[in-house]
Amino acid sequence: MKSFEAIAKRAYEAFQQALPKDGKQVATWDELKEASRTAWIAASRKMAEEIQQVL
């Protein structure tokens, strides 16, 4: 099973790729502040809980 951090990182990377390519640079996962990474991990946990309720 993947860790929630790995899931959050992949979700963040998908978020980055979905942004318009307007020349503005978005921080990579490793460049994010710890608080931002923690927030993405918390969001991933919540999404997993929501998905489990649907299944």
C-alpha positions in Angstrom: 0.0 0.0 0.0 1.2 3.5 -0.8 1.8 6.0 1.9 -0.5 9.0 2.1 2.6 11.2 1.4 3.3 9.3 -1.8 -0.4 9.7 -2.8 -0.3 13.4 -1.9 2.9 13.9 -4.0 1.3 12.3 -7.0 -1.9 14.4 -6.5 0.2 17.6 -6.3 2.2 16.6 -9.4 -1.2 16.1 -11.3 -2.3 19.5 -10.0 0.9 21.1 -11.3 0.4 19.5 -14.7 -3.2 20.7 -14.9 -2.2 24.3 -14.4 -2.1 26.6 -17.5 1.4 26.9 -19.0 1.7 30.6 -18.7 5.3 30.9 -17.9 4.8 31.1 -14.1 6.8 28.5 -12.2 5.0 26.5 -9.5 7.0 24.9 -6.6 7.9 21.3 -6.9 6.9 18.9 -4.1 10.3 19.1 -2.6 10.2 22.9 -2.7 6.9 23.2 -0.8 7.0 24.3 2.8 6.4 21.6 5.3 3.0 23.1 6.2 1.9 22.9 2.5 3.1 19.3 2.2 1.2 18.5 5.5 -1.9 20.1 4.1 -1.7 18.0 0.8 -1.2 14.8 2.9 -4.3 15.7 5.0 -6.3 16.3 1.9 -5.2 13.0 0.5 -6.3 11.2 3.7 -9.7 13.0 3.5 -10.2 12.0 -0.1 -9.4 8.4 0.7 -12.0 8.4 3.5 -14.6 9.9 1.1 -13.8 7.3 -1.6 -14.2 4.5 0.9 -17.6 5.7 1.8 -18.7 5.6 -1.8 -17.4 2.1 -2.4 
